[in-house]
Amino acid sequence: MDIPSLVVQLVSGAVGGNVAGAALKNFNLGTLGNSLAGIVGGGIGGQILSAVLGGGAGAAAAGAAGGGMDLSSILTQVGGGGVGGAILMIIIGLIKSKMGKSTT
């Protein structure tokens, strides 16, 4: 894992969390809540997707050859980060909405 990849995942996670919050008003956590949930989810989702798609091997080979991040690597990180951020924001919003309802 390198720092630029992680930054891309975290930023796209924050964007994904806010987009999901805007689209799903009943799970919205507010801008700060959506961003924080998105950042955490983006980091986790981006790492999972990179591991599944073999991003670690490609990054090591590119680093050894002196190259940087390629377009497919960036798109994978943006996709994984954005989707991971949106999913975690929805999960937290769902839990929050269920906790707010009384069971009596």
C-alpha positions in Angstrom: 0.0 0.0 0.0 1.4 3.4 -1.0 0.3 6.8 0.2 -1.1 8.2 -3.1 -3.3 5.1 -3.5 -4.6 5.5 0.0 -5.3 9.2 -0.5 -7.3 8.5 -3.7 -9.3 5.8 -1.8 -10.1 8.1 1.1 -11.1 11.1 -1.0 -13.3 8.9 -3.3 -14.8 7.3 -0.2 -15.8 10.7 1.2 -17.3 11.7 -2.1 -19.1 8.3 -2.3 -20.5 8.8 1.2 -21.8 12.2 0.4 -23.4 11.2 -2.9 -25.1 8.2 -1.1 -26.3 10.6 1.6 -27.7 13.0 -0.9 -29.4 10.2 -2.9 -30.8 8.4 0.2 -32.2 11.1 2.5 -33.5 8.6 5.1 -29.9 7.4 5.7 -28.2 10.8 5.5 -25.8 11.5 8.4 -25.1 15.1 7.5 -22.1 16.3 5.6 -19.6 15.6 8.3 -21.0 12.2 9.2 -21.3 11.1 5.5 -17.7 12.2 4.9 -16.3 10.4 8.0 -18.2 7.2 7.2 -17.2 7.5 3.6 -13.5 8.0 4.4 -13.4 4.9 6.6 -15.4 2.9 4.1 -13.3 4.1 1.2 -10.1 3.0 2.8 -11.5 -0.4 3.6 -13.4 -0.9 0.3 -10.4 0.3 -1.7 -8.1 -2.1 0.0 -10.5 -5.0 -0.4 -11.0 -4.3 -4.1 -7.3 -3.8 -4.7 -6.6 -7.2 -3.1 -9.3 -9.0 -5.0 -8.3 -7.6 -8.3 -4.6 -8.1 -7.7 -3.7 -4.4 -7.3 -0.8 -5.3 -4.9 1.1 -7.3 -7.5 0.7 -4.7 -10.2 1.8 -1.9 -7.9 4.9 -3.8 -6.8 5.8 -4.5 -10.4 5.2 -0.9 -11.4 7.3 0.3 -8.5 10.1 -2.0 -9.3 10.1 -0.7 -12.9 10.2 2.9 -11.8 6.6 3.6 -13.0 3.9 5.2 -11.0 0.2 4.7 -10.8 -1.5 3.8 -14.1 -5.1 4.7 -15.1 -6.5 1.2 -14.4 -5.0 1.3 -10.9 -6.5 4.8 -10.2 -9.9 3.8 -11.5 -9.9 0.7 -9.3 -9.0 2.8 -6.3 -11.7 5.4 -7.1 -14.3 2.7 -7.7 -13.4 0.7 -4.6 -13.2 3.8 -2.4 -16.4 5.4 -3.7 -18.5 2.2 -3.4 -17.0 1.3 0.0 -17.7 4.8 1.3 -21.3 4.7 0.1 -21.9 1.2 1.5 -20.5 2.0 5.0 -22.4 5.3 5.1 -25.7 3.4 4.3 -25.0 0.8 6.9 -24.3 3.4 9.6 -27.4 5.4 8.5 -29.5 2.2 8.7 -28.2 1.4 12.2 -28.8 5.0 13.3 -32.4 5.0 11.9 -33.2 1.7 13.6 -31.8 2.9 16.9 -33.9 6.1 16.7 -37.2 4.2 16.5 -38.8 3.1 19.7 -39.7 -0.6 20.1 -42.7 0.1 22.4 
